[in-house]
Amino acid sequence: MNRSALLLLAALLSLAGVACSSSKTTTPAADSGTTEPPTCKLIFERCHPLDKGAGEIHECHELAEDTASTEATCAAKKDDCFAACSADAGAGDGGATDAGSDADMHDH
């Protein structure tokens, strides 16, 4: 009985070690919001509410969300994305620019 308890404990410790080591490799992807490049975050915040699913605003939104995007890639597109997302603010949605416009995205 004592030997069985030791074997069970060894098996559980092995599984715990594997689970802990594998979670370290997935943590950055799951926690990408905390490591998001600052300019990408700004583009996301500006373009996300206006994204209707196609066009330059959508491309900017996708760029900002892409985990492969770096600060440099977002900085290179920042001016274009800010211009697109500002120029379209309120177009086609009755002038609404609040966070509720996100729900409108899925209705169109």
For each residue, the residues with C-beta under 8 A, 3 or more apart:
1: 4 5
2: 5 6
3: 6 7
4: 1 7 8
5: 1 2 8 9
6: 2 3 9 10
7: 3 4 10 11
8: 4 5 11 12
9: 5 6 12 13
10: 6 7 13 14
11: 7 8 14 15
12: 8 9 15 16
13: 9 10 16 17
14: 10 11 17 18
15: 11 12 18 19
16: 12 13 19 20
17: 13 14 20 21
18: 14 15 21 22
19: 15 16 22 23
20: 16 17 23 24
21: 17 18 24 25
22: 18 19 25 26
23: 19 20 26 27
24: 20 21 27
25: 21 22
26: 22 23 29 30
27: 23 24 30 31
28: 31 32 35
29: 26 32 67
30: 26 27
31: 27 28 34 35
32: 28 29 35 36 67
33: 36
34: 31
35: 28 31 32
36: 32 33 40 41 44
37: 40 41 69 70 71 74
38: 41 42 71
39: 42 43 71 74 75 78
40: 36 37 43 44 63 64 65 69 71 73 74
41: 36 37 38 44 45 64
42: 38 39 45 46 74 78
43: 39 40 46 47 60 61 63 64 74 77 78 81 82 85
44: 36 40 41 47 48 61 64 65
45: 41 42 48
46: 42 43 50 81 82 85 86
47: 43 44 50 51 57 60 61 64 81 84 85
48: 44 45 51 61 64 102
49: 97 98 99 101 102
50: 46 47 57 85 88 89 101
51: 47 48 57 58 61 105
52: 55 57 58 92 105 108
53: 58 105 108
54: 58
55: 52 58 59
56: 59 60 80 81 84
57: 47 50 51 52 60 61 81 84 85 88
58: 51 52 53 54 55 61 62
59: 55 56 62 63
60: 43 47 56 57 63 64 77 80 81 84 85
61: 43 44 47 48 51 57 58 64 65
62: 58 59 65 66
63: 40 43 59 60 66 69 73 74 77 81
64: 40 41 43 44 47 48 60 61 69 74 81
65: 40 44 61 62 69
66: 62 63 69
67: 29 32
68:
69: 37 40 63 64 65 66 73 74
70: 37 73 74
71: 37 38 39 40 74 75
72: 75 76
73: 40 63 69 70 76 77
74: 37 39 40 42 43 63 64 69 70 71 77 78
75: 39 71 72 78
76: 72 73
77: 43 60 63 73 74 80 81
78: 39 42 43 74 75 81 82
79: 82 83
80: 56 60 77 83 84
81: 43 46 47 56 57 60 63 64 77 78 84 85
82: 43 46 78 79 85 86
83: 79 80 86 87
84: 47 56 57 60 80 81 87 88
85: 43 46 47 50 57 60 81 82 88 89
86: 46 82 83 89
87: 83 84 91
88: 50 57 84 85 91 92
89: 50 85 86 97
90: 93 94 95 96 97
91: 87 88
92: 52 88
93: 90 96 97 101 104
94: 90
95: 90
96: 90 93 100 101 104
97: 49 89 90 93 101
98: 49 101
99: 49 102
100: 96 103 104
101: 49 50 93 96 97 98 104 105
102: 48 49 99 105 106
103: 100 106 107
104: 93 96 100 101 107 108
105: 51 52 53 101 102 108
106: 102 103
107: 103 104
108: 52 53 104 105
